[in-house]
Amino acid sequence: MSAISLVLPTLNGENELPALLEALGTQTRPADEIVVVDSASDDNTCEVAASYPGVRVVRIARDEFNHGLTRDFALRQTTGDYVAFMTQDAVPANGRYLENLVALLDKDPLVALVSGRQLPKPDARRFEQLVREFNYPAESNVRTIEDLPRLGIKTYFASDVCSCYRRSAYLEVGGFDEVETNEDMLMAARLLKAGYKVAYAAEAEVYHSHNLTPKEQYRRNRAVGAFLAAYDGELDVPDEVGEGSRLAKSVLGAVLREGRPVEAMAFAADCAARLAGNRMGRSKVLFRGCPGA
């Protein structure tokens, strides 16, 4: 049976880690090792993590953290055939999370990356619940590069909130870049173009959601827009606004049918922040790329 390593980046997560590490300790197919890479937490994150069996803590300076390079560094500290990633604020929904996550890796040697399903937490507001349902459906899928004309940017769907990589394939395509967001999407694209498959395992469920303010949503999507502009040539997909429009119509229609006008207005503000942030991020990258800029 293939060995599983699990990488967990942390920052001031002492209150979130116990639920996650306890859930990981009761998995039907547990990780063979867990590596916590901590960005100089101010609280007792490292002490809490180290108190759990099988957990090894690696410390880095906070200003050294990078979504891509930090995860690449951590992966190279591990030994498993499969390397899973999680975030400190995600919690497995049941004891079969890891078993279900790696099942497609076991089944098909061409599957190089699998992402799990993100369910809304109990405190998620209604439109966030519906966004999760749209982005993380109940049906699993396996994709190849041949799906690009049909699925567009969704072909590259992946999330390191709850994911697992085949180590050999990851190393073959070079590992994560120095990026501030969407390292998972970029890796999915590179794996697909190298002839591998990327999968979504709906049975591998975690609880993970955020109630972001419009300002927070703007900042997040500004980073996403900058990423998409910087890697436009490599991703080679149409503008993602079409997929965003489908999401907006689906969620807005649902909250209106449910008779929730306040939630509809809140979601409209959320969408406006997403779009404005995306456009600003793209424009900054494009401007920097102009001669004389």
C-alpha positions as CSV (number, residue, x, y, z in Angstrom):
1,M,0.0,0.0,0.0
2,S,1.3,3.4,-1.0
3,A,2.5,5.6,1.9
4,I,0.8,8.9,2.5
5,S,2.4,12.1,3.8
6,L,0.3,15.1,4.8
7,V,1.5,18.7,4.7
8,L,-0.2,21.4,6.7
9,P,0.9,25.1,6.6
10,T,0.0,27.0,9.7
11,L,-0.1,30.5,11.2
12,N,-1.6,31.2,14.6
13,G,-3.7,28.1,14.4
14,E,-3.7,26.8,18.0
15,N,-7.5,27.1,18.2
16,E,-8.2,25.3,14.9
17,L,-5.6,22.6,15.0
18,P,-7.0,20.3,17.6
19,A,-10.2,19.5,15.7
20,L,-8.2,18.9,12.5
21,L,-5.5,16.7,14.0
22,E,-7.9,14.7,16.1
23,A,-10.0,14.0,12.9
24,L,-6.8,13.0,11.0
25,G,-5.9,10.6,13.9
26,T,-9.1,8.6,13.4
27,Q,-8.9,8.1,9.7
28,T,-9.5,4.6,8.3
29,R,-6.4,5.1,6.2
30,P,-4.3,7.5,8.2
31,A,-1.3,9.5,7.0
32,D,2.0,7.8,7.6
33,E,3.5,11.2,8.6
34,I,2.2,14.8,9.1
35,V,4.5,17.7,8.5
36,V,3.4,21.1,9.9
37,V,5.2,24.0,8.3
38,D,4.7,27.0,10.6
39,S,5.3,30.6,9.6
40,A,6.5,31.9,13.0
41,S,3.2,31.8,14.8
42,D,2.7,34.2,17.8
43,D,0.6,31.6,19.7
44,N,1.1,28.0,20.7
45,T,0.5,26.5,17.3
46,C,3.8,24.6,17.2
47,E,3.4,23.2,20.7
48,V,-0.1,22.1,20.0
49,A,0.9,20.4,16.7
50,A,3.9,18.7,18.2
51,S,1.7,17.2,21.0
52,Y,0.0,14.9,18.5
53,P,1.6,11.5,17.5
54,G,3.2,11.4,14.1
55,V,3.4,15.2,13.7
56,R,6.7,16.9,12.8
57,V,6.9,20.7,13.0
58,V,9.2,22.7,10.6
59,R,9.5,26.4,11.3
60,I,10.1,29.1,8.8
61,A,10.2,32.9,9.0
62,R,6.9,34.6,8.4
63,D,8.3,36.7,5.5
64,E,9.5,33.6,3.8
65,F,6.0,32.2,3.4
66,N,4.8,31.8,-0.2
67,H,1.9,29.7,-1.2
68,G,3.8,27.8,-3.9
69,L,7.4,27.7,-2.6
70,T,6.5,26.9,1.0
71,R,4.4,24.0,0.0
72,D,7.1,22.8,-2.4
73,F,9.7,23.1,0.5
74,A,7.4,21.1,2.8
75,L,6.7,18.4,0.2
76,R,10.4,17.8,-0.2
77,Q,10.7,17.2,3.6
78,T,8.3,14.2,3.2
79,T,8.8,10.7,2.0
80,G,5.3,9.4,1.0
81,D,4.3,8.1,-2.4
82,Y,1.3,10.4,-2.1
83,V,1.5,13.9,-0.6
84,A,-1.7,15.4,0.7
85,F,-2.2,19.0,1.5
86,M,-4.7,20.7,3.9
87,T,-5.2,24.1,5.5
88,Q,-5.5,24.6,9.2
89,D,-9.1,25.7,8.9
90,A,-10.4,22.6,7.1
91,V,-11.7,19.6,9.0
92,P,-12.5,16.1,7.6
93,A,-16.2,15.4,7.6
94,N,-15.7,11.8,8.6
95,G,-13.1,9.1,9.1
96,R,-12.9,8.0,5.5
97,Y,-11.6,11.3,4.1
98,L,-8.1,10.2,3.3
99,E,-9.2,6.8,2.2
100,N,-11.6,8.4,-0.3
101,L,-9.1,11.0,-1.4
102,V,-6.4,8.6,-2.5
103,A,-8.8,5.9,-3.9
104,L,-8.4,7.3,-7.5
105,L,-4.6,7.5,-7.1
106,D,-4.6,3.8,-6.1
107,K,-7.0,2.9,-9.0
108,D,-5.3,4.7,-11.9
109,P,-1.6,5.4,-12.2
110,L,-2.2,8.3,-14.5
111,V,-4.2,10.2,-11.9
112,A,-1.6,12.6,-10.5
113,L,-3.7,15.0,-8.4
114,V,-7.0,14.6,-6.6
115,S,-9.0,17.3,-4.8
116,G,-11.8,16.8,-2.2
117,R,-15.2,18.3,-1.7
118,Q,-15.5,21.4,0.5
119,L,-18.7,21.6,2.5
120,P,-19.9,24.8,4.2
121,K,-19.2,25.1,7.9
122,P,-22.3,25.6,10.2
123,D,-21.7,29.4,10.4
124,A,-21.6,29.9,6.6
125,R,-24.1,32.4,5.4
126,R,-26.7,31.2,2.9
127,F,-25.1,32.5,-0.3
128,E,-21.7,31.0,0.8
129,Q,-23.5,27.6,1.2
130,L,-24.8,27.9,-2.3
131,V,-21.4,28.9,-3.7
132,R,-19.9,25.7,-2.1
133,E,-22.6,23.6,-3.6
134,F,-22.0,25.1,-7.1
135,N,-18.2,24.8,-6.9
136,Y,-18.0,21.4,-5.1
137,P,-20.8,19.2,-6.5
138,A,-21.8,15.7,-5.3
139,E,-20.5,13.9,-8.4
140,S,-16.8,12.9,-8.8
141,N,-14.9,13.4,-12.1
142,V,-11.6,12.7,-13.7
143,R,-10.2,15.1,-16.4
144,T,-7.6,15.0,-19.1
145,I,-6.3,17.8,-21.3
146,E,-8.8,16.7,-23.9
147,D,-11.5,18.2,-21.7
148,L,-10.2,21.7,-22.1
149,P,-12.4,22.8,-25.1
150,R,-15.5,21.6,-23.2
151,L,-14.7,22.7,-19.7
152,G,-12.5,25.7,-20.2
153,I,-10.9,26.9,-16.9
154,K,-12.8,24.2,-14.9
155,T,-10.5,21.7,-16.5
156,Y,-7.8,22.9,-14.1
157,F,-9.9,22.9,-11.0
158,A,-7.9,21.9,-7.9
159,S,-7.7,23.1,-4.3
160,D,-4.9,22.5,-1.8
161,V,-7.4,23.1,0.9
162,C,-7.9,19.3,0.6
163,S,-5.8,17.7,-2.1
164,C,-3.3,14.8,-2.7
165,Y,-0.5,14.6,-5.3
166,R,1.4,11.6,-6.7
167,R,4.9,12.4,-5.7
168,S,6.6,11.1,-8.8
169,A,4.4,13.1,-11.1
170,Y,4.7,16.2,-9.0
171,L,8.5,16.1,-9.2
172,E,8.4,15.2,-12.9
173,V,6.8,18.5,-13.8
174,G,9.0,20.5,-11.5
175,G,6.9,21.4,-8.4
176,F,5.2,24.6,-7.4
177,D,6.2,28.0,-8.6
178,E,6.8,31.1,-6.5
179,V,3.1,32.2,-6.6
180,E,0.9,33.9,-4.0
181,T,-2.2,32.0,-5.0
182,N,-3.6,29.3,-7.2
183,E,-0.5,27.1,-7.1
184,D,-2.9,24.1,-7.2
185,M,-4.5,25.3,-10.5
186,L,-1.1,25.8,-12.1
187,M,0.1,22.4,-11.1
188,A,-3.1,20.9,-12.4
189,A,-2.5,22.5,-15.8
190,R,1.1,21.3,-15.9
191,L,0.2,17.8,-14.9
192,L,-2.6,17.6,-17.6
193,K,-0.2,18.9,-20.3
194,A,2.3,16.3,-19.3
195,G,-0.3,13.6,-20.0
196,Y,-1.6,12.9,-16.5
197,K,-5.1,13.1,-15.2
198,V,-6.6,15.4,-12.5
199,A,-9.5,14.3,-10.4
200,Y,-12.2,15.5,-8.0
201,A,-13.3,13.1,-5.3
202,A,-16.7,14.1,-4.1
203,E,-16.6,11.4,-1.4
204,A,-13.5,13.0,0.2
205,E,-15.3,15.7,2.2
206,V,-14.0,18.5,4.5
207,Y,-15.8,21.4,6.2
208,H,-14.2,24.6,4.9
209,S,-15.8,28.0,4.2
210,H,-15.3,31.7,4.8
211,N,-17.7,34.6,5.3
212,L,-15.5,37.2,3.6
213,T,-16.3,40.9,3.6
214,P,-16.4,42.6,0.2
215,K,-13.0,44.2,1.0
216,E,-11.5,40.8,1.8
217,Q,-13.1,39.3,-1.4
218,Y,-11.7,42.1,-3.4
219,R,-8.2,41.5,-2.1
220,R,-8.5,37.8,-2.7
221,N,-9.7,38.2,-6.3
222,R,-7.1,40.8,-7.1
223,A,-4.5,38.2,-6.3
224,V,-6.3,35.7,-8.4
225,G,-6.6,38.1,-11.3
226,A,-2.9,38.9,-11.1
227,F,-2.1,35.2,-11.2
228,L,-4.4,34.5,-14.2
229,A,-2.8,37.4,-16.1
230,A,0.7,36.3,-15.3
231,Y,0.1,32.7,-16.5
232,D,-2.3,33.5,-19.3
233,G,-0.1,31.9,-21.9
234,E,0.4,28.7,-20.0
235,L,-3.2,28.2,-18.9
236,D,-4.5,29.0,-22.4
237,V,-8.2,29.2,-21.5
238,P,-11.0,31.7,-22.3
239,D,-11.8,34.4,-19.9
240,E,-13.2,32.9,-16.7
241,V,-16.0,35.4,-16.5
242,G,-18.4,33.0,-18.2
243,E,-18.0,30.5,-15.3
244,G,-18.4,33.3,-12.9
245,S,-21.6,34.4,-14.6
246,R,-23.0,30.8,-14.3
247,L,-22.2,30.8,-10.6
248,A,-23.8,34.2,-10.0
249,K,-27.0,33.2,-11.8
250,S,-27.3,30.0,-9.9
251,V,-26.7,31.4,-6.5
252,L,-28.7,34.6,-7.0
253,G,-31.7,32.6,-8.5
254,A,-31.6,30.3,-5.5
255,V,-31.6,33.1,-2.8
256,L,-34.4,35.0,-4.6
257,R,-36.5,31.8,-4.9
258,E,-36.0,31.3,-1.1
259,G,-37.2,34.9,-0.5
260,R,-34.0,36.2,0.9
261,P,-33.6,39.8,-0.5
262,V,-30.9,40.8,2.1
263,E,-28.8,37.7,1.1
264,A,-29.3,38.6,-2.5
265,M,-28.0,42.1,-2.0
266,A,-25.0,40.7,0.1
267,F,-24.2,38.3,-2.7
268,A,-24.4,41.0,-5.3
269,A,-21.9,43.0,-3.3
270,D,-19.7,39.9,-3.1
271,C,-19.8,39.4,-6.9
272,A,-19.0,43.1,-7.5
273,A,-16.0,42.8,-5.2
274,R,-14.8,39.6,-7.0
275,L,-15.1,41.2,-10.4
276,A,-13.5,44.5,-9.4
277,G,-10.6,42.7,-7.7
278,N,-10.1,40.3,-10.7
279,R,-9.9,43.2,-13.1
280,M,-7.6,45.2,-11.0
281,G,-5.2,42.3,-10.6
282,R,-5.2,41.6,-14.3
283,S,-4.7,45.2,-15.2
284,K,-1.7,45.6,-12.9
285,V,0.1,42.7,-14.4
286,L,-0.7,43.8,-17.9
287,F,0.5,47.3,-17.2
288,R,3.8,46.0,-15.7
289,G,4.3,44.0,-18.9
290,C,4.0,47.0,-21.2
291,P,7.2,48.5,-22.7
292,G,8.4,51.4,-20.5
293,A,6.1,50.5,-17.6
